[in-house]
Amino acid sequence: MYIHCESKKSSWGRWTVTKKDEKKKKNKKDSQLVLRLDKQERDAFVQLCNDLDTSAAREIRGFIRKFLKEHDAV
């Protein structure tokens, strides 16, 4: 369990755990996927993601989820 150490001390001097903290732990990513890409393609992709105010990682995760769903793998 993640203990959030913000200034939310109780009167007993113990730290409190909030729902937000529990959600962070639940959604934590715990593995990586390493890809080898052409540098120009990678740079163009990252730049496009930045221009669209998103991240490359978010878009790749979205693709993976959609792909798995389309193929009934989840």
C-alpha positions, 0 to 999 in steps of 0.5 A, spaced: 500 500 500 502 506 498 502 511 504 501 518 501 506 523 505 503 530 504 501 534 510 495 530 512 497 528 519 492 526 523 491 528 531 495 522 533 501 523 528 500 518 523 499 519 516 492 518 512 491 514 506 486 517 501 482 513 495 487 517 490 493 513 493 489 507 492 488 508 485 495 510 484 497 503 486 492 500 482 494 503 476 501 502 476 505 500 470 510 494 472 513 492 465 516 495 459 516 493 452 522 495 448 522 496 441 527 498 435 525 503 431 528 507 425 530 514 428 526 518 423 520 515 424 520 515 432 522 522 432 516 524 427 511 520 432 514 523 438 513 530 435 506 528 432 504 526 439 507 532 442 503 537 437 497 533 439 498 534 446 499 527 448 504 522 449 507 517 445 507 512 451 499 513 452 498 512 444 502 506 444 498 503 450 492 505 447 493 501 440 495 495 444 488 495 448 485 496 442 488 491 438 487 486 444 480 488 444 479 487 437 482 480 437 478 478 443 485 477 447 482 480 453 
